[in-house]
Amino acid sequence: MPAAGRPGAPRPAAPAGSGRPLGESWARAALWLDLPERLRRSGLEARLPLPALLLGKLAGACLGVILAFAAAPAAPGRIGIAVALGLPVAGFFVPDALLERAARRRRRRLVAALPDALDLLAVSIASGRGPGEGLAQLARAGEGPLAEEMRIAVAELSCGSPLSAALAALRARVPGSEMATLVASIERSRRFGSPLAEQLRRQATALRREGRRAVEERAARAAPKIQLVVALVLVPSVMLMIAAGLIANAGTLLSGF
């Protein structure tokens, strides 16, 4: 009887890599593409699994290949080569662009909710509570992306993480000067005993002022777009209506000649 058929005989070694699960390759590809961080910044990690995102990127690339087969022959000269190569690449990166768009929207919502949260935190600090208790109150009372980040920080504190480490992680998760200023104010107050409530109120006032300035700038940029729409759509429509009225009443207008 061959050695491999005897009971208790060692089985032949499998080829290297044959037992490696497919999930490990997916995970490595996701890490290489920085997809977990993109999902976290967009706030979609609970609704969009990584395998589904990777499949979406592959589906976008396949759709780009199909469109390239249809569009490349019609393109003149070397543009056809650029179309054949560019459409699959563009389809592969479309989900990344959508994630970045969602991340920008989430950050705008977070910054918009920050002034009211700073006022609430200032009231909590002025009443004698510590920064950790103030963050817990914000996590309980708030909604949206800012409250989600505060809940993560409070969870880290409840697991025994120091306040400085939880604040540093919060600043790393939320890039930008707004959260960095808040974290710096809390750390400065803890180290040097500076009044924190007044600093938080000043920061809230400054954020509201910047928000109003941003709204005014968007309104100023929208005015030329509105004028362009009026010039390209409304004015030709009015001219067509006038021309139609003149043509309809041409017999009456020319009867006196």
FENFEN-V391016 format. One record per backbone hydrogen bond with DSSP energy under -1.0 kcal/mol. NH is the residue of the N-H (numbers start at 0). CO is the residue of the C=O. Records with the same first field share a line. If there is no record, write none. Layout:
BEGIN
NH->CO + CO
END
This chain:
BEGIN
4->1
8->5
17->14
25->21
26->22
27->23
28->24
29->25
30->26
31->27
32->28
33->30
34->29
37->33
38->34
39->35
40->36
41->37
42->38
43->38
47->43
52->48
53->49
54->50
55->51
56->52
57->53
58->54
59->55
60->56
61->57
62->58
63->59
64->60
65->61
66->62
67->63
68->64
69->65
70->66
71->67
74->71
78->75
79->76
81->77
82->78
83->79
84->80
85->81
86->82
88->84
89->85
90->86
91->87
92->88
96->92
97->93
98->94
99->95
100->96
101->97
102->98
103->99
104->100
105->101
106->102
107->103
108->104
109->105
110->106
111->107
112->108
116->112
117->113
118->114
119->115
120->116
121->117
122->118
123->119
124->120
125->121
126->122
127->124
128->123
133->129
134->130
135->131
136->132
137->133
138->134
139->135
140->136
141->137
147->143
148->144
149->145
150->146
151->147
152->148
153->149
154->150
155->151
156->152
157->153
158->154
159->156
160->155
165->161
166->162
167->163
168->164
169->165
170->166
171->167
172->168
173->169
179->175
180->176
181->177
182->178
183->179
184->180
185->181
186->182
187->183
188->184
189->185
190->186
191->187
192->188
199->195
200->196
201->197
202->198
203->199
204->200
205->201
206->202
207->203
208->204
209->205
210->206
211->207
212->208
213->209
214->210
215->211
216->212
217->213
218->214
219->215
220->216
221->217
222->218
225->221
226->222
227->223
228->224
229->225
230->226
231->227
232->228
234->229
236->232
237->233
238->234
239->235
240->236
241->237
242->238
243->239
244->240
245->241
246->242
247->243
248->244
249->246
252->248
253->249
256->253
END
